[in-house]
Amino acid sequence: MPYEHYVVSINLRKILHYRKVYKKRILNNFMRYTNTQLLSSLLSQGRINANNLEEILDISIKRVRPNIDKIEGMLLGVAIGDSLGNAIELIDPNIRLRRYGFIEDYVSSLGGKRMGFPSDDTQLTFDTVKVILEDGYLNPEKLVKTFFSHEIYGIGISTSEVRNRYLRGMKWYECGVKSAGNGALMRISPVILPSLKGDENHLVDAVLDTIITHNDALAIGTSIAFAELFRNLVTSVNEDFLANLPERIFRFVGNRYYKVRIPNANLYELLTREIDKALKRDEDTLTFCERVGSEAYLGETLPCVLFIVKKFRENPQRAILEAVNYTWDSDTIASIVGAIMGAIYGKSAFRKEWIDGLSGRLLINGKDGVIFEMIDEVKSWLSS
């Protein structure tokens, strides 16, 4: 074969190989509607139950270089908090204390060694990471397919109903239920990743991720506010990082009413005035969370998270353990607190034995270390 033909042949094979490997990503990135266009279309059809979402469509997202250690801490925090609280969730905290004492390590064991195993918080968070790494952006249609491609441990009532709707053939944006549960908030942290790599709008992505399971104003507003929070934490140092968080949430809630356990208070007042009053009188976490509730409803999860993070801002390990020991929905609340503390302090937020004892699995009988491998992929992707 003449040399020039040989070169052409080699180059052709390279081209064909490139097309085969990257065709899907090319199509995703260059021949798709943007997520902003997608959200705009859904809003025009009246499919989303929240107020003022048009405000986030045209905002300018400045690409900034994140602190990679904080990214790692944020994602590790989800898995560590989830695994610390997983085995003892939905047990009355007072009964739990009598049974286990103050928990400081994983309760589950394997071969005599304490090990941290995942529940839905970790699984759905890292499903989101997986889709972002594969496609380079948050692909909501692929994400819902990924969510329901495997067993989900401790699946919530709302997410279970969404799965049933999806398996019956409903479109992904039709499946979300009108529920103010915490199942979207628990997995929201990775939605910031595409905005740190390219020009994706993390607030738009937060909405699209949320409505897969929770098409509710409080769930949507909370996801937007926490997406802003996580992005700010991993890109800058802001001592007053919780300022205006309730206001930001309620910008998208409007006049909708969400019940709370505190007499003569609404949810906004609980997230502001009541938390501040409790902190001033140095109320302990168990007492506060018993008063406001600490189950999977955002009207209970949110005040517990904000109280714990504000009270133990300077002590990240204690913050996580307070969430584990003194709340009913201990895995989810601890995973949210863990993600926040990891985004502030990086890996130093966690005890060495928590990291070493984390199985890194996404399935109970699955491969060890998958979580660590995915975090390394995220770090490489963001650094490239």
RONU-582993 format. One record per atom (N, C-alpha, C, O): residue in one letter; x, y, z. Coordinates in steps of 0.1 Angstrom, whole numbers, plus 2048, in hexadecimal, padded with zeros to 3 digits. Layout:
! residues N
AXYZ/...
//
This chain:
! residues 384
M8097F4800/M800800800/M80980C800/M81280E808/P8068167F7/P80E8227F7/P80D829804/P80382880B/Y818830808/Y819837815/Y80D840817/Y807840822/E80A84880D/E7FF85280F/E7F184B811/E7E9850818/H7F083F80A/H7E383880D/H7E383281B/H7D8832822/Y7EF82E81F/Y7F082982D/Y7EC834837/Y7E5831841/V7F1840835/V7EF84B83E/V7E084E83E/V7DA850849/V7DA84E833/V7CB851832/V7C3846839/V7BA849840/S7C883A837/S7C182F83D/S7C183084D/S7B782E854/I7CD833852/I7CF835860/I7C7840865/I7C083F86F/N7C784B85E/N7BF857862/N7B0854862/N7A985986B/L7AC84D858/L79E849857/L799841863/L78F843868/R7A2837866/R79F82F872/R79E83787E/R795835887/K7A7840880/K7A684988C/K79985188C/K793853896/I796856880/I78A85E87F/I77D856883/I77585A88A/L77D84A87D/L772841880/L77183D88F/L76683D895/H77D83B894/H77E8388A3/H7798448AB/H7718428B4/Y77D84F8A7/Y77985C8AF/Y76A85D8AE/Y7648618B8/R76585B8A2/R75685D8A0/R74F8538A8/R7448568AE/K7538478A9/K74D83C8B1/K74D8408C0/K74383E8C6/V7588448C5/V75A8468D3/V7528538D7/V74C8538E2/Y75385D8CF/Y74F86A8D4/Y74286F8CD/Y73D87A8CF/K73C8678C5/K73086B8BD/K72586F8C7/K71F87A8C5/K7238678D1/K71886B8DB/K71B8788E2/K7118808E3/R72787A8E6/R72A8878ED/R7298938E3/R72489D8E7/I72E8918D7/I72C89C8CD/I71E89F8CB/I71A8AB8CA/L7158958C9/L7078988C7/L70189F8D3/L6F98A88D2/N70589A8DF/N7008A08EB/N7038AF8EC/N6FB8B78F0/N7108B28E9/N7158BF8EB/N7128C98E0/N7118D58E2/F7108C48D4/F70F8CE8C9/F7028CD8C1/F6FF8D58B9/M6FA8C28C4/M6ED8C18BC/M6E18C08C6/M6D78BA8C2/R6E38C58D2/R6D88C48DB/R6D38D28DF/R6DA8DC8DD/Y6C68D38E3/Y6C28DF8EA/Y6CA8E08F7/Y6CD8D78FE/T6CD8ED8FA/T6D48EF907/T6C98EC912/T6BD8ED910/N6CE8EA91E/N6C58E8929/N6BD8F592C/N6B28F4931/T6C3901929/T6BC90D92B/T6B090D921/T6A5911925/Q6B2909914/Q6A790990B/Q69D8FF90F/Q69190190E/L6A18F3914/L6988E9919/L68F8EE924/L6838EC924/L6958F592E/L68E8FA939/L684905935/L679905939/S68990D92C/S680918926/S673912920/S668917921/S675907918/S66A900912/S6618FA91C/S6558FB91B/L6668F4926/L65E8EE931/L6568F9938/L64A8F793C/L65C90493A/L65590F941/L64A915938/L63F91793D/S64C91692B/S64291B922/S636912921/S62B91691E/Q638905924/Q62D8FB924/Q6278FA932/Q61D8F2934/G62B90193C/G626901949/G6288F4951/G61F8F0958/R6338EE94E/R6358E1954/R63D8E1961/R63E8D6968/I6418ED966/I6498ED972/I6428F597D/I63E90197A/N6418F0989/N63A8F6994/N6438FE99C/N6468FB9A8/A64790A997/A64F91399F/A64E921999/A64A92298D/N65192B9A1/N65093999C/N65D93E998/N66893A99C/N65D94898F/N66895198B/N67494A985/N67F94E986/L67293E97F/L67D93797A/L68393D96D/L68E93A969/E67B946967/E68194D95B/E68D95595F/E696958957/E68E95996C/E69A961970/E6A795996E/E6B196096D/I6A794C96F/I6B494596E/I6B8941960/I6C393C95E/L6AF944956/L6B2940949/L6BD947942/L6C594293B/D6BD954945/D6C795D93D/D6D2962946/D6D996B942/I6D495D952/I6DF96295A/I6EC95D954/I6EE95394D/S6F6966956/S704963950/S70B95A95B/S70D95F966/I71094F956/I71794695F/I72694895C/I72B944951/K72D94D966/K73C94F964/K743942967/K74293D972/R74B93E95D/R753932960/R75E935969/R76693F967/V75F92E974/V76A93097E/V770923981/V76A918980/R77D923985/R784917989/R781913997/R78391B9A0/P77C907999/P7789039A7/P7848FE9AE/P78F8FB9A9/N7838FE9BB/N78C8F79C4/N78A8E89C3/N77F8E39C8/I7938E09BD/I7918D29BB/I78F8CA9C8/I7878C19C8/D7968CE9D2/D7958C89DF/D7878C99E5/D7818C09EB/K7818D59E2/K7738D89E7/K7698D09DF/K75F8CB9E4/I76C8CE9D2/I7638C69CA/I7638B79CF/I7598B19D1/E76F8B29D2/E7708A59D7/E7698A49E5/E76289A9E8/G76B8AE9ED/G7658AE9FA/G7568AE9F9/G74F8A7A01/M7508B69F0/M7428B79EE/M73C8A99EB/M7328A59F1/L7428A39E1/L73D8969DD/L73F88B9E7/L7378829EA/L74B88B9EE/L74E8819F9/L744884A04/L73F87AA0B/G741890A07/G738893A12/G72A88DA10/G724889A1A/V72588CA04/V718886A01/V719877A06/V711872A0D/A724870A01/A725862A03/A72885FA12/A722855A17/I730867A18/I734864A26/I728867A2F/I72485FA38/G721872A2D/G715875A36/G70B86BA34/G704867A3E/D708867A27/D6FE85DA24/D702850A2B/D6F984AA32/S70E84CA2A/S71283FA30/S71283FA3F/S710834A45/L71684AA45/L71584BA54/L70784AA59/L705844A63/G6FD84FA52/G6F084FA56/G6E7844A51/G6DC842A55/N6EC83DA47/N6E4834A3F/N6DE829A48/N6D2826A47/A6E6822A50/A6E2816A57/A6D981AA63/A6D2811A68/I6D8826A67/I6D082AA73/I6C5834A6F/I6C083BA79/E6C2836A63/E6B8840A5F/E6AA83CA64/E6A7830A65/L6A1846A66/L693843A69/L69283CA76/L687835A79/I69C83DA7F/I69A839A8D/I699846A96/I6A184FA94/D690846A9F/D68F851AA8/D69D854AAE/D6A384BAB4/P6A1861AAD/P6AF864AB2/P6B1860AC0/P6BC85DAC4/N6A7861AC9/N6A885EAD7/N6AA84FAD8/N6B384BAE0/I6A3847AD1/I6A5838AD1/I6B2835ACC/I6B982CAD1/R6B683BAC1/R6C3839ABB/R6CF83BAC5/R6D8834AC5/L6CE846ACC/L6D884AAD6/L6D983FAE1/L6E483BAE5/R6CE83AAE5/R6CE830AEF/R6D4822AEA/R6DA81BAF1/R6D1820ADD/R6D5813AD7/R6E4813AD4/R6EB80AAD6/Y6E981EACE/Y6F681FAC8/Y700828AD0/Y70C828ACD/G6FA831AD8/G70283BADD/G704846AD2/G6FD846AC8/F70D84FAD5/F71085AACB/F718853ABF/F724850AC1/I713852AB4/I71984CAA8/I724855AA2/I721860A9F/E73084FAA1/E73B857A9B/E741850A8F/E74B855A89/D73C844A8B/D74283CA80/D737834A7A/D72B835A7E/Y73A82EA6F/Y730825A68/Y72B81AA71/Y732814A79/V71E818A70/V71880EA78/V718800A71/V71A7F6A78/S717800A64/S7187F3A5D/S7267EEA5D/S7307F5A5F/S7277E1A5C/S7347DAA5C/S7357CFA52/S72B7CAA4D/L7417CDA4E/L7447C2A44/L7517BBA48/L75B7C2A48/G7507AEA4B/G75C7A7A4F/G7627ADA5C/G76F7ADA5E/G75A7B2A65/G75F7B8A71/G7637C6A71/G7677CCA7B/K7637CCA65/K7687DAA63/K75C7E3A60/K7537DFA58/R75C7EEA67/R7517F8A64/R7527FDA56/R75D801A52/M7477FDA4F/M747801A41/M73B80AA3E/M731809A43/G73E814A35/G73381DA31/G72D818A24/G734817A1A/F720816A24/F719811A18/F70F81CA14/F70A823A1C/P70C81CA07/P703827A02/P6F4825A03/P6F0819A04/S6ED830A02/S6DF82F9FF/S6DC8379F3/S6E583B9EC/D6CF83B9F1/D6CB8429E5/D6D28509E4/D6D48559D9/D6D58569EF/D6DC8639EF/D6E98629E6/D6EB86A9DD/T6F18599EA/T6FE8579E3/T6FC8529D5/T7028579CB/Q6F38489D3/Q6F08429C6/Q6EC84D9BC/Q6F184E9B1/L6E28559BF/L6DC85E9B6/L6E686A9B3/L6E68709A9/T6ED86E9BE/T6F88789BC/T7028749B2/T70687B9A9/F7078679B3/F7118639AA/F70C85E99D/F71385D993/D6FF85B99C/D6F985998F/D6FA866987/D6FC86697B/T6F787198E/T6F887E988/T706881983/T708886978/V71087E98C/V71E880988/V72187797B/V72887C972/K71C86B97B/K71F862970/K71A868963/K721868959/V70E86D963/V708872956/V71087F952/V712880946/I71488795B/I71B893958/I72988F952/I72D895948/L72F886958/L73C882952/L73B87B944/L74487E93C/E731874942/E72F86D935/E72B87792A/E73087691F/D72288092D/D71D889923/D723897923/D72189F91A/G72989B92E/G72F8A892F/G7258B3934/G7298BE935/Y7198AF936/Y70F8B893B/Y7048B0942/Y7048A3941/L6FB8B6949/L6F08AF94F/L6E58AC945/L6DE8B5941/N6E48A0942/N6DA89B938/N6CF895940/N6CF889944/P6C489C942/P6B989794B/P6B288B946/P6AE88294E/E6B1889939/E6AA87D933/E6B3871936/E6AD86693A/K6C0872935/K6C9867938/K6CA865947/K6CB85A94C/L6C987094F/L6CA86F95D/L6BF867963/L6C185E96C/V6B286995F/V6A7861964/V6A8853961/V6A584A969/K6AD850955/K6AF842950/K6BA83B959/K6B983095D/T6C484395D/T6CF83E965/T6CA83B973/T6CD831979/F6C2845979/F6BD843986/F6B6835988/F6B882F992/F6AE83297E/F6A582697F/F6AB81A978/F6A3811974/S6B881A976/S6BE80E96F/S6C4804979/S6C97FA976/H6C2808986/H6C87FF991/H6BF80099D/H6B680899E/E6C27F79A6/E6BA7F89B3/E6BE8049BB/E6CA8089BB/I6B480B9C1/I6B78179C9/I6B48139D7/I6A980F9DB/Y6BE8159E0/Y6BD8119EE/Y6B681C9F6/Y6BB8289F6/G6AC8199FD/G6A5823A05/G69D82D9FD/G69C839A01/I6988299F1/I6928329E8/I6868399EF/I67E8329F6/G6848469ED/G67984D9F3/G66C84B9EC/G66C8459E1/I66184F9F3/I65484D9ED/I6528549E0/I64D84E9D7/S6578619DF/S6558689D3/S65D8629C8/S6588619BD/T66A85F9CA/T6728599C0/T66D84C9BB/T66E8489B0/S6678449C4/S6618379C1/S6568399B7/S6548329AD/E64D8439BA/E6428469B1/E64784B9A3/E642848999/V6528539A3/V658858997/V65D84C98F/V65B84B983/R663843995/R66883798E/R65C82F988/R65D82B97C/N65182E98F/N646827989/N64082E97D/N63D828973/R64083C97E/R63B844973/R644842967/R64084095B/Y651843969/Y65B84195E/Y65A834958/Y65B83394B/L659829960/L65881C95A/L64B819953/L64A81094B/R641822955/R63582194E/R635828941/R62C827939/G64082F93E/G642835931/G640844931/G64084A926/M63F84B93D/M63D85993D/M64B86093A/M65585A93D/K64A86C934/K656873931/K65D87893E/K65687A948/W66A87A93D/W67187D949/W66C889950/W66C88A95C/Y668893948/Y6648A094E/Y65589F953/Y6508A9958/E64E894951/E641892955/E64088A962/E636889968/C64B884966/C64B87A971/C64C88097F/C64787A988/G65188C980/G65389298D/G647894995/G63D89998F/V6468919A2/V63B8939AA/V63B8A09B1/V6468A69B3/K62F8A59B5/K62E8B29BD/K6318AF9CB/K6288AE9D4/S63E8AD9CE/S6428AA9DC/S64E8B29E0/S6578B59D8/A64D8B79EC/A6588BF9F2/A6618B79FB/A6658BBA05/G6648AB9F6/G66D8A29FD/G67C8A69FA/G67E8AF9F1/N6858A0A01/N6938A4A00/N69B89C9F6/N6A789D9F5/G6948949EE/G69B88B9E4/G6A28919D9/G6AB88B9D3/A69E89D9D5/A6A68A59CB/A6B28AC9D1/A6BD8AC9CC/L6B08B29DD/L6BB8BA9E3/L6C68B09E6/L6D28B59E5/M6C48A49EA/M6CE89B9EE/M6D88989E3/M6E48959E6/R6D489A9D7/R6DD8969CB/R6E18A29C3/R6E78A09B8/I6DE8AE9C8/I6E08BA9BF/I6EE8BF9BD/I6F18C69B4/S6F78BC9C6/S7048C29C6/S70C8C09B8/S7128C99B4/P70B8B49B2/P7138B39A5/P70E8BC99A/P7158BD990/V7028C299B/V6FD8C998F/V7068D598C/V7058DB981/I70E8D9996/I7178E5993/I7238E198A/I7298EA985/L7268D5988/L7328D1982/L7338D6973/L73D8DB96F/P7288D496B/P72A8D995D/P72C8E895C/P7328ED953/S7278F0966/S7298FE965/S737902969/S73C90D966/L73E8F996F/L74C8FC972/L7568F8967/L7618FC967/K7518F095E/K7588EB952/K7558F3946/K75E8F593E/G7498F6944/G7458FD937/G73B90893A/G73D90F944/D73190A932/D729916933/D71A912937/D711919934/E71990693E/E70C902942/E70790A94E/E70F90F955/N6FA90B94F/N6F3913959/N6EF909964/N6E6901963/H6F690A970/H6F490097A/H6E6902981/H6E18F9987/L6E190E980/L6D3910986/L6C990A97D/L6BF904982/V6CA90B970/V6C1904967/V6C28F5969/V6B88EE96A/D6CF8F096A/D6D18E296C/D6CB8DD97A/D6C68D297B/A6CB8E5984/A6C58E2991/A6B68E098F/A6B18D7995/V6B08E8987/V6A18E7985/V69E8DA97E/V6958D2982/L6A68D7973/L6A38CB96B/L6A58BF973/L69E8B5972/D6B08BF97B/D6B38B3983/D6A88B198D/D6A38A698F/T6A38BC993/T6998BB99E/T68B8B6999/T6858AD99F/I6878BB98D/I6798B7989/I6788A9984/I66D8A4982/I6838A2982/I68389497F/I67B88D98A/I673884987/T67D890996/T67688A9A1/T66C8939A9/T66288E9AE/H6708A09AA/H6688A99B3/H6648B59AC/H66C8BF9AB/N6598B69A6/N6548C199F/N64C8CA9A8/N63F8CB9A8/D6538D09B1/D64D8D89BC/D6558E49BF/D6628E49BD/A64F8EF9C2/A6558FC9C3/A6608FD9CE/A66B9029CC/L65D8F79D9/L6678F79E4/L6738EE9E0/L67E8F29E3/A6708E39DB/A67C8DA9D6/A6848E19CC/A6908E09CC/I67E8E89C2/I6858EE9B7/I68D8FA9BD/I6988FC9BA/G6869039C5/G68D90E9CB/G69990A9D3/G6A39119D3/T6979009DB/T6A28FB9E4/T6AE8F69DB/T6B98F99DE/S6AB8EF9D0/S6B68EA9C8/S6BD8F59C1/S6CA8F59C0/I6B68FF9BD/I6BD90B9B7/I6C69129C1/I6D29159BE/A6C19149CD/A6C891B9D7/A6D59139DC/A6DF9199DE/F6D39069DD/F6DF8FE9E1/F6E98FC9D5/F6F58FA9D8/A6E48FC9C9/A6EE8FC9BE/A6F69089BE/A7029089BC/E6F09149C0/E6F89209C2/E70191F9CE/E70D9239CD/L6FC91A9D9/L7059189E5/L7119109E2/L71C9149E5/F70F9049DC/F71A8FB9DA/F7249019D0/F7309009D2/R71F9089C6/R72990E9BC/R7319199C2/R73D91A9C0/N72A9219CB/N73292B9D1/N73C9269DB/N74792B9DC/L73991B9E2/L7429159EC/L74E90F9E5/L7599119EB/V74D9099DA/V7589029D4/V76190C9CB/V76B9089C6/T75C9189C9/T7649229C1/T76992E9C9/T7719359C4/S7649309D5/S76893B9DD/S7679399EC/S76292E9F0/V76C9429F4/V76A941A02/V76094CA06/V763958A05/N755948A0B/N74B952A0F/N74694EA1E/N73F944A20/E74A956A27/E747953A35/E738954A38/E73394CA40/D73195CA30/D72295EA32/D71B956A28/D71295BA21/F71F949A26/F71A942A1A/F70B93EA1B/F70593BA11/L70593EA27/L6F793BA28/L6EE947A28/L6E2946A29/A6F4953A26/A6EC95FA26/A6E295FA1A/A6E695BA0F/N6D6963A1C/N6CC964A12/N6C8956A0C/N6C0956A02/L6CC94BA11/L6C893EA0C/L6B993CA0C/L6B3938A02/P6B293FA18/P6A493EA18/P69D947A0E/P693943A07/E6A2953A0D/E69C95DA03/E69D9579F5/E6949589ED/R6A89519F2/R6AA94C9E5/R6A19409E2/R69B93F9D7/I69F9379EC/I69692C9EA/I6889319E8/I68192D9DE/F68393B9F0/F67593F9EF/F6729499E3/F66794C9E0/R67D94D9DC/R67B9549D0/R67394C9C6/R66C9519BD/F67593F9C6/F66F9369BD/F66392E9C2/F65C9279BB/V6609319CF/V65492A9D5/V6489329D4/V63D92C9D2/G64993F9D4/G63D9489D3/G6359479E0/G63A9479EB/N6289479DE/N61F9479EA/N61A9399EE/N6119389F7/R62192F9E9/R61D9229ED/R6209209FC/R62A925A01/Y617918A02/Y618916A11/Y61F908A13/Y61A8FEA0D/Y628908A1C/Y62E8FBA21/Y62E8FAA30/Y633903A37/K6288F0A35/K6258EFA43/K6328EDA4B/K63C8E7A46/V6328F2A57/V63D8EFA61/V6388ECA6E/V62C8EEA71/R6408E6A77/R63C8E2A84/R63C8EDA8E/R6358EBA99/I6438F7A8C/I644902A95/I63790AA95/I63390FA8A/P63090CAA1/P624914AA1/P626923A9D/P631928AA0/N61D928A96/N61D937A92/N62993BA8A/N62E946A8C/A62E932A82/A639935A79/A63792EA6C/A631923A6B/N63C934A61/N63C92EA54/N64A929A51/N65492BA59/L64C922A46/L65991CA43/L664927A41/L66F925A46/Y661932A3B/Y66B93CA3A/Y670941A47/Y67B943A4A/E666944A50/E669948A5E/E67293EA65/E67A941A6D/L66E931A63/L676927A69/L684927A65/L68E925A6D/L686929A58/L694928A52/L69C935A56/L6A8935A54/T69693FA5B/T69D94BA5E/T69C94EA6D/T6A594BA74/R691954A71/R68F958A7F/R69194DA89/R69894EA93/E68A942A87/E68A937A91/E698930A92/E69C92DA9D/I69F92FA87/I6AC929A88/I6B5933A90/I6BD92EA98/D6B493FA8D/D6BD949A93/D6BA94AAA2/D6C394AAAA/K6AD949AA6/K6AA949AB4/K6AF93CABB/K6B493DAC6/A6AE931AB5/A6B3924ABA/A6C3925ABC/A6C8920AC6/L6CA92BAB3/L6D892CAB4/L6DC936ABF/L6E6933AC6/K6D5940AC1/K6D894AACB/K6D6944AD9/K6DE948AE2/R6CC93BADB/R6CB935AE8/R6D2928AE9/R6D1921AF3/D6DB926ADF/D6E491AADF/D6DC90DAE1/D6E0904AE9/E6D290CAD9/E6CA900ADA/E6D28F4AD3/E6D98F6ACA/D6D08E8AD9/D6D88DDAD4/D6D08D7AC8/D6C48DAAC6/T6D78D0ABF/T6D28CAAB3/T6C68C1AB5/T6BC8C2AAE/L6C78B8ABF/L6BC8AFAC1/L6AF8B6AC5/L6A58B3ABF/T6B08C0ACD/T6A48C8AD1/T69F8CFAC5/T6938CFAC3/F6A78D6ABE/F6A38DDAB2/F69C8D4AA8/F6918D7AA3/C6A28C9AA5/C69D8C0A9A/C6908B9A9F/C6888B5A97/E68F8B7AAC/E6828B1AB1/E6778BCAB0/E66C8B8AAD/R67A8C8AB2/R6708D3AB1/R66B8D5AA2/R65F8D6A9F/V6758D5A99/V6718D8A8B/V66F8CCA82/V6698CDA77/G6738C0A87/G6728B4A7F/G67E8B2A77/G6858BCA74/S6818A6A74/S68E8A3A6C/S68C898A63/S69588FA61/E680897A5D/E67D88DA53/E680891A45/E68789CA43/A67B88AA3B/A67F88CA2D/A678898A26/A67A89AA1A/Y66F89FA2D/Y6688ABA28/Y6718B7A29/Y6788B9A33/L6728BEA1E/L67C8CAA1E/L6788D4A29/L6818DBA2E/G66C8D5A2D/G6688DEA38/G66E8D9A45/G66E8E1A4F/E6748CDA46/E67B8C9A52/E68A8C7A4F/E6928CBA57/T68D8C2A43/T69B8C0A40/T6A38CDA3F/T6AE8CEA45/L69D8D7A39/L6A48E4A37/L6A78EBA44/L6B38EEA46/P69E8EDA4E/P6A28F3A5A/P6AD8EBA62/P6B58F1A68/C6AC8DEA61/C6B68D6A68/C6C48D8A62/C6CE8DAA69/V6C58D8A55/V6D18DAA4E/V6D78E8A51/V6E38E9A54/L6CF8F2A50/L6D4900A52/L6D8902A60/L6E2908A63/F6D08FCA6A/F6D48FEA78/F6E18F7A7B/F6EA8FDA81/I6E38EBA76/I6EF8E3A79/I6FB8EAA72/I7068ECA79/V6FA8EEA66/V7058F5A5F/V709902A65/V715905A67/K6FF90AA69/K702916A70/K708914A7E/K71291BA82/K70390AA85/K708908A93/K716902A93/K71E905A9C/F7198FAA89/F7268F3A8A/F72E8F6A7D/F7358EEA78/R72D902A79/R734907A6D/R743904A6E/R74A901A64/E749906A7A/E757905A7C/E75C8F7A7F/E7688F4A81/N7528EDA80/N7558E0A84/N74E8D6A7B/N7448D0A7F/P7538D4A6F/P74C8CCA65/P7498BEA69/P73E8B8A66/Q7528B7A70/Q7508A9A74/Q7458A9A7F/Q73C8A0A7E/R7448B2A88/R73A8B2A92/R72C8B5A8B/R7228AFA8E/A72C8BEA81/A7208C1A79/A71A8B4A73/A70E8B2A74/I7228ACA6D/I71E8A0A67/I718896A71/I70E890A6F/L71F895A7C/L71B88CA87/L70E890A8E/L706888A92/E70C89DA8F/E7008A2A94/E6F489EA8B/E6E989AA90/A6F689FA7E/A6EC89BA75/A6E988CA75/A6DD888A75/V6F3885A77/V6F2876A77/V6EA872A84/V6E2869A83/N6EE878A8F/N6E8873A9C/N6DB879AA0/N6D3873AA7/Y6D8885A9B/Y6CC88CAA1/Y6C188EA97/Y6B8896A9A/T6C1888A8C/T6B688AA82/T6B087CA7E/T6B7872A7F/W6A387DA7A/W69D870A76/W6A286CA68/W6A6861A66/D6A2875A5E/D6A7872A51/D6B6874A51/D6BB87DA4A/S6BD86CA58/S6CB86FA5C/S6D486DA50/S6DE875A4F/D6D1864A47/D6DB863A3B/D6DA86FA32/D6E4874A2D/T6CE873A2F/T6CC87EA25/T6D188BA2C/T6D8893A25/I6CD88EA38/I6D189BA3E/I6E089BA40/I6E68A5A3E/A6E6890A44/A6F588FA46/A6FC890A38/A707896A38/S6F688BA2E/S6FC88CA21/S6FC89BA1C/S70689FA15/I6F18A2A1E/I6F18B0A1A/I6FB8B8A23/I7028C0A1D/V6FB8B6A30/V7058BDA38/V7138B9A34/V71B8C2A34/G7158ACA31/G7228A8A2D/G7278AEA20/G7338B2A1F/A71E8B0A17/A7218B7A0A/A7258C5A0C/A72F8CAA06/I71D8CCA15/I7208DAA18/I72E8DBA1F/I7368E4A1B/M7308D3A29/M73D8D4A30/M7498D0A27/M7538D6A28/G7478C6A1E/G7518C3A15/G7548CEA0B/G7608D0A07/A74A8D5A07/A74C8E09FD/A7538ECA04/A7598F49FD/I7528EDA11/I7598F7A18/I7678F4A1B/I7708FBA19/Y7698E7A21/Y7768E3A26/Y77E8D9A1D/Y7898D6A20/G7788D4A13/G77E8C9A0C/G77E8BCA14/G7768BAA1D/K7888B4A10/K7898A7A17/K78C8A8A26/K78989FA2E/S7918B3A2A/S7958B5A38/S7888B5A41/S7898B5A4D/A77C8B6A3B/A7708B6A43/A76D8A9A49/A7658A8A52/F77489FA44/F770891A48/F77B88AA50/F78788CA4D/R778882A59/R781879A60/R78786FA56/R78186AA4D/K79486CA59/K79B862A50/K794855A50/K79384EA46/E78F851A5C/E788844A5C/E77B844A54/E776839A50/W77584FA53/W769850A4A/W76C84EA3C/W765847A35/I777854A37/I77B852A29/I780844A27/I77C83DA1D/D78883FA30/D78D831A2F/D783827A30/D78381CA29/G778829A38/G76E81FA3A/G762820A30/G759818A30/L76382AA27/L75882BA1D/L75A820A12/L765820A0C/S751818A10/S75280DA06/S7548139F8/S75B80C9F0/G74E81E9F5/G74F8239E7/G74681C9DE/G74781E9D2/R73D8149E3/R73480D9DA/R7288159D7/R72481E9DE/L7228129CB/L7158189C8/L70A80E9C9/L6FE8119C9/L70E8019C9/L7047F69CB/L70A7ED9D6/L7167EC9D8/I7017E89DF/I7067E19EB/I70F7D69E7/I7197D49EE/N70C7CE9DC/N7157C39D8/N71E7C79CC/N7237BF9C5/G71F7D49CA/G7277D99BF/G7367DB9C2/G73B7D69CD/K73D7E19B9/K74B7E39BA/K74F7ED9C5/K7487F89C5/D7597EA9CD/D75E7F49D6/D7658009CE/D76B7FD9C3/G76580B9D4/G76D8169CF/G76881E9C3/G76E8279BE/V75B81B9BF/V7568229B3/V7558319B5/V7588399AC/I7508349C1/I74F8439C4/I75C84A9C3/I75D8559BE/F7678449C8/F77484A9C8/F77984C9B9/F77F8569B6/E7768419B1/E77A8429A3/E77384D99C/E778854994/M76684F99F/M75E859998/M76286799D/M763870994/I7668699A9/I76B8769AE/I7788799A7/I77A8849A3/D78086F9A6/D78D87199E/D78A876990/D79187E98A/E78086F98A/E77D87397C/E77888297B/E77B889972/V770886985/V76B893986/V77789D987/V7778A7980/K78089A990/K78C8A2992/K7948A4985/K7988AF981/S79689997E/S79D899971/S7968A1967/S79C8A995F/W78989F966/W7808A695C/W7818B595E/W7828BC955/L77F8B996B/L77F8C796D/L78D8CE96C/L78E8DA969/S7978C696D/S7A58CB96C/S7AA8CB95E/S7B48D295B/S7A38C4955/S7A88C3947/S7A58CF93F/S7A98D0933/
//
